[in-house]
Amino acid sequence: MAQEKTQKIKENNNSLAIVVRISGLVKVRKEIEETLYRLKLRKKYAAILIDLNDKNIKGMLEKVKHYIAYGEIDKATLAKLLNARAKSIEGDKKEIKIDAEKTAEELIAGKKLKDFKLKPFFRLHPPRKGINSKLQYPKGVLGNNKKDINKLVKNMLG
């Protein structure tokens, strides 16, 4: 009985986060590059959505924290991201018609992008007005940005 309650608490506490690769491809150690590839962050300014409750992904984020920016994404920013950058799995020739608000709610509730036939990553523009990409979070953008990641993503969407 107590075990069921803890599972329900974990299921309800879905914290959807966005991870954006900030550093480029030059002078990246092989193990770091492999971890970035496993996270589907193969190019600079690529972004993915993850569940922060997953221990394995947390370990991967800790390993590559000097190359990425991540944080908890809010519903409005997620809807804007889906409208601007969501691509279909079938290819670019297929037009996708999704209700961004409803899709954002369901993603936050725990569904995956694959359920909506969307690619698991997003390609973003370099941020408008620039960023300090050499320093960790309070002074720069690398590492865990908490709620400030929403400002960064909005700057990258335009």
Short mmCIF file of the C-alpha atoms (twelve columns), coordinates in Angstrom:
data_MODEL
# 
_entry.id   MODEL 
# 
loop_
_atom_site.group_PDB 
_atom_site.id 
_atom_site.type_symbol 
_atom_site.label_atom_id 
_atom_site.label_alt_id 
_atom_site.label_comp_id 
_atom_site.label_asym_id 
_atom_site.label_seq_id 
_atom_site.Cartn_x 
_atom_site.Cartn_y 
_atom_site.Cartn_z 
_atom_site.pdbx_PDB_model_num 
ATOM 1   C CA . MET A 1   0.000  0.000  0.000   1 
ATOM 2   C CA . ALA A 2   2.747  2.471  0.939   1 
ATOM 3   C CA . GLN A 3   4.724  1.430  -2.125  1 
ATOM 4   C CA . GLU A 4   1.782  2.278  -4.395  1 
ATOM 5   C CA . LYS A 5   1.536  5.750  -2.872  1 
ATOM 6   C CA . THR A 6   5.222  6.468  -3.503  1 
ATOM 7   C CA . GLN A 7   4.866  5.323  -7.116  1 
ATOM 8   C CA . LYS A 8   1.875  7.631  -7.618  1 
ATOM 9   C CA . ILE A 9   3.802  10.531 -6.112  1 
ATOM 10  C CA . LYS A 10  6.710  9.867  -8.477  1 
ATOM 11  C CA . GLU A 11  4.364  9.631  -11.479 1 
ATOM 12  C CA . ASN A 12  2.607  12.891 -10.611 1 
ATOM 13  C CA . ASN A 13  5.893  14.734 -10.046 1 
ATOM 14  C CA . ASN A 14  6.887  14.820 -13.712 1 
ATOM 15  C CA . SER A 15  9.415  17.550 -14.221 1 
ATOM 16  C CA . LEU A 16  9.941  18.078 -17.929 1 
ATOM 17  C CA . ALA A 17  13.215 19.765 -18.742 1 
ATOM 18  C CA . ILE A 18  14.856 21.041 -21.876 1 
ATOM 19  C CA . VAL A 19  18.532 20.473 -22.621 1 
ATOM 20  C CA . VAL A 20  20.335 22.708 -25.144 1 
ATOM 21  C CA . ARG A 21  23.837 22.030 -26.439 1 
ATOM 22  C CA . ILE A 22  25.856 25.241 -26.188 1 
ATOM 23  C CA . SER A 23  29.447 24.219 -26.916 1 
ATOM 24  C CA . GLY A 24  30.499 23.223 -30.394 1 
ATOM 25  C CA . LEU A 25  32.230 20.193 -31.810 1 
ATOM 26  C CA . VAL A 26  35.915 21.144 -31.519 1 
ATOM 27  C CA . LYS A 27  38.150 19.788 -28.740 1 
ATOM 28  C CA . VAL A 28  35.472 17.615 -27.137 1 
ATOM 29  C CA . ARG A 29  36.745 14.505 -25.351 1 
ATOM 30  C CA . LYS A 30  35.560 11.207 -26.826 1 
ATOM 31  C CA . GLU A 31  33.552 10.151 -23.743 1 
ATOM 32  C CA . ILE A 32  31.807 13.539 -23.575 1 
ATOM 33  C CA . GLU A 33  31.037 13.419 -27.298 1 
ATOM 34  C CA . GLU A 34  29.575 9.924  -26.926 1 
ATOM 35  C CA . THR A 35  27.331 11.060 -24.059 1 
ATOM 36  C CA . LEU A 36  26.129 14.048 -26.100 1 
ATOM 37  C CA . TYR A 37  25.347 11.714 -29.002 1 
ATOM 38  C CA . ARG A 38  23.362 9.418  -26.729 1 
ATOM 39  C CA . LEU A 39  21.366 12.437 -25.601 1 
ATOM 40  C CA . LYS A 40  20.734 13.249 -29.308 1 
ATOM 41  C CA . LEU A 41  22.622 16.536 -28.980 1 
ATOM 42  C CA . ARG A 42  24.776 16.097 -32.070 1 
ATOM 43  C CA . LYS A 43  24.976 19.717 -33.220 1 
ATOM 44  C CA . LYS A 44  25.437 23.065 -31.571 1 
ATOM 45  C CA . TYR A 45  22.112 24.628 -30.442 1 
ATOM 46  C CA . ALA A 46  20.209 21.337 -30.675 1 
ATOM 47  C CA . ALA A 47  17.643 20.790 -27.904 1 
ATOM 48  C CA . ILE A 48  15.856 17.793 -26.402 1 
ATOM 49  C CA . LEU A 49  13.112 17.296 -23.835 1 
ATOM 50  C CA . ILE A 50  13.849 14.980 -20.897 1 
ATOM 51  C CA . ASP A 51  12.344 13.830 -17.631 1 
ATOM 52  C CA . LEU A 52  14.476 15.068 -14.732 1 
ATOM 53  C CA . ASN A 53  13.326 12.207 -12.475 1 
ATOM 54  C CA . ASP A 54  15.343 9.648  -14.481 1 
ATOM 55  C CA . LYS A 55  18.566 8.806  -12.585 1 
ATOM 56  C CA . ASN A 56  20.453 7.699  -15.712 1 
ATOM 57  C CA . ILE A 57  19.785 10.937 -17.532 1 
ATOM 58  C CA . LYS A 58  20.737 12.963 -14.440 1 
ATOM 59  C CA . GLY A 59  24.126 11.228 -14.446 1 
ATOM 60  C CA . MET A 60  24.584 11.996 -18.132 1 
ATOM 61  C CA . LEU A 61  23.681 15.657 -17.562 1 
ATOM 62  C CA . GLU A 62  26.183 15.885 -14.716 1 
ATOM 63  C CA . LYS A 63  28.878 14.471 -16.998 1 
ATOM 64  C CA . VAL A 64  28.298 16.992 -19.807 1 
ATOM 65  C CA . LYS A 65  27.258 20.034 -17.733 1 
ATOM 66  C CA . HIS A 66  30.158 22.107 -19.139 1 
ATOM 67  C CA . TYR A 67  28.772 21.737 -22.679 1 
ATOM 68  C CA . ILE A 68  25.009 22.162 -22.179 1 
ATOM 69  C CA . ALA A 69  22.376 24.370 -20.602 1 
ATOM 70  C CA . TYR A 70  19.318 22.742 -19.053 1 
ATOM 71  C CA . GLY A 71  16.404 23.525 -16.812 1 
ATOM 72  C CA . GLU A 72  12.712 23.054 -16.188 1 
ATOM 73  C CA . ILE A 73  10.588 24.269 -19.088 1 
ATOM 74  C CA . ASP A 74  7.204  25.914 -18.563 1 
ATOM 75  C CA . LYS A 75  4.054  25.240 -20.578 1 
ATOM 76  C CA . ALA A 76  4.037  28.537 -22.518 1 
ATOM 77  C CA . THR A 77  7.635  28.165 -23.690 1 
ATOM 78  C CA . LEU A 78  7.041  24.528 -24.617 1 
ATOM 79  C CA . ALA A 79  3.990  25.456 -26.703 1 
ATOM 80  C CA . LYS A 80  5.988  28.172 -28.480 1 
ATOM 81  C CA . LEU A 81  8.820  25.695 -29.129 1 
ATOM 82  C CA . LEU A 82  6.417  23.112 -30.565 1 
ATOM 83  C CA . ASN A 83  4.799  25.699 -32.853 1 
ATOM 84  C CA . ALA A 84  8.105  26.989 -34.173 1 
ATOM 85  C CA . ARG A 85  10.375 23.935 -34.302 1 
ATOM 86  C CA . ALA A 86  8.465  20.634 -34.124 1 
ATOM 87  C CA . LYS A 87  9.241  18.309 -37.065 1 
ATOM 88  C CA . SER A 88  7.470  15.136 -38.130 1 
ATOM 89  C CA . ILE A 89  9.202  11.739 -38.007 1 
ATOM 90  C CA . GLU A 90  7.952  10.992 -41.541 1 
ATOM 91  C CA . GLY A 91  10.145 13.765 -42.950 1 
ATOM 92  C CA . ASP A 92  9.989  17.410 -43.877 1 
ATOM 93  C CA . LYS A 93  7.555  16.796 -46.747 1 
ATOM 94  C CA . LYS A 94  4.809  15.851 -44.288 1 
ATOM 95  C CA . GLU A 95  3.083  18.898 -42.834 1 
ATOM 96  C CA . ILE A 96  2.328  18.461 -39.160 1 
ATOM 97  C CA . LYS A 97  -0.795 19.819 -37.594 1 
ATOM 98  C CA . ILE A 98  -0.699 19.750 -33.819 1 
ATOM 99  C CA . ASP A 99  -2.451 21.757 -31.155 1 
ATOM 100 C CA . ALA A 100 0.620  23.115 -29.387 1 
ATOM 101 C CA . GLU A 101 -1.163 23.964 -26.122 1 
ATOM 102 C CA . LYS A 102 -2.761 20.541 -25.780 1 
ATOM 103 C CA . THR A 103 0.445  18.751 -26.822 1 
ATOM 104 C CA . ALA A 104 2.455  20.773 -24.283 1 
ATOM 105 C CA . GLU A 105 0.044  19.776 -21.501 1 
ATOM 106 C CA . GLU A 106 0.291  16.096 -22.435 1 
ATOM 107 C CA . LEU A 107 4.106  16.228 -22.653 1 
ATOM 108 C CA . ILE A 108 4.277  17.762 -19.180 1 
ATOM 109 C CA . ALA A 109 1.869  15.062 -17.980 1 
ATOM 110 C CA . GLY A 110 4.318  12.376 -19.080 1 
ATOM 111 C CA . LYS A 111 3.793  11.516 -22.748 1 
ATOM 112 C CA . LYS A 112 6.719  11.340 -25.177 1 
ATOM 113 C CA . LEU A 113 7.312  13.170 -28.460 1 
ATOM 114 C CA . LYS A 114 7.257  9.787  -30.194 1 
ATOM 115 C CA . ASP A 115 3.558  9.411  -29.251 1 
ATOM 116 C CA . PHE A 116 2.799  12.499 -31.378 1 
ATOM 117 C CA . LYS A 117 5.059  11.307 -34.264 1 
ATOM 118 C CA . LEU A 118 7.505  14.170 -33.683 1 
ATOM 119 C CA . LYS A 119 11.287 14.075 -33.851 1 
ATOM 120 C CA . PRO A 120 12.916 13.772 -30.401 1 
ATOM 121 C CA . PHE A 121 15.052 16.897 -30.868 1 
ATOM 122 C CA . PHE A 122 14.689 20.520 -31.954 1 
ATOM 123 C CA . ARG A 123 17.124 22.665 -33.918 1 
ATOM 124 C CA . LEU A 124 17.356 26.200 -32.545 1 
ATOM 125 C CA . HIS A 125 18.902 29.478 -33.703 1 
ATOM 126 C CA . PRO A 126 21.847 30.994 -31.857 1 
ATOM 127 C CA . PRO A 127 20.451 33.224 -29.100 1 
ATOM 128 C CA . ARG A 128 19.586 36.808 -29.995 1 
ATOM 129 C CA . LYS A 129 21.729 39.382 -28.177 1 
ATOM 130 C CA . GLY A 130 24.332 36.677 -27.469 1 
ATOM 131 C CA . ILE A 131 25.178 34.624 -24.395 1 
ATOM 132 C CA . ASN A 132 28.143 34.077 -22.144 1 
ATOM 133 C CA . SER A 133 28.886 30.517 -23.212 1 
ATOM 134 C CA . LYS A 134 32.126 30.034 -21.270 1 
ATOM 135 C CA . LEU A 135 30.839 30.307 -17.686 1 
ATOM 136 C CA . GLN A 136 28.548 28.250 -15.451 1 
ATOM 137 C CA . TYR A 137 24.983 29.346 -14.676 1 
ATOM 138 C CA . PRO A 138 24.809 32.431 -12.483 1 
ATOM 139 C CA . LYS A 139 27.329 34.289 -14.647 1 
ATOM 140 C CA . GLY A 140 26.898 32.333 -17.899 1 
ATOM 141 C CA . VAL A 141 24.452 29.805 -19.329 1 
ATOM 142 C CA . LEU A 142 26.194 26.451 -18.886 1 
ATOM 143 C CA . GLY A 143 24.804 23.908 -16.428 1 
ATOM 144 C CA . ASN A 144 21.475 23.906 -14.596 1 
ATOM 145 C CA . ASN A 145 19.622 27.147 -15.373 1 
ATOM 146 C CA . LYS A 146 16.489 26.166 -13.415 1 
ATOM 147 C CA . LYS A 147 13.623 28.441 -14.575 1 
ATOM 148 C CA . ASP A 148 15.886 30.873 -16.494 1 
ATOM 149 C CA . ILE A 149 16.202 28.324 -19.319 1 
ATOM 150 C CA . ASN A 150 12.839 29.629 -20.563 1 
ATOM 151 C CA . LYS A 151 14.373 33.053 -21.317 1 
ATOM 152 C CA . LEU A 152 17.232 31.396 -23.206 1 
ATOM 153 C CA . VAL A 153 14.882 29.240 -25.300 1 
ATOM 154 C CA . LYS A 154 12.691 32.254 -26.130 1 
ATOM 155 C CA . ASN A 155 15.809 34.150 -27.280 1 
ATOM 156 C CA . MET A 156 16.709 31.187 -29.479 1 
ATOM 157 C CA . LEU A 157 13.230 31.028 -31.045 1 
ATOM 158 C CA . GLY A 158 13.194 34.655 -32.068 1 
# 
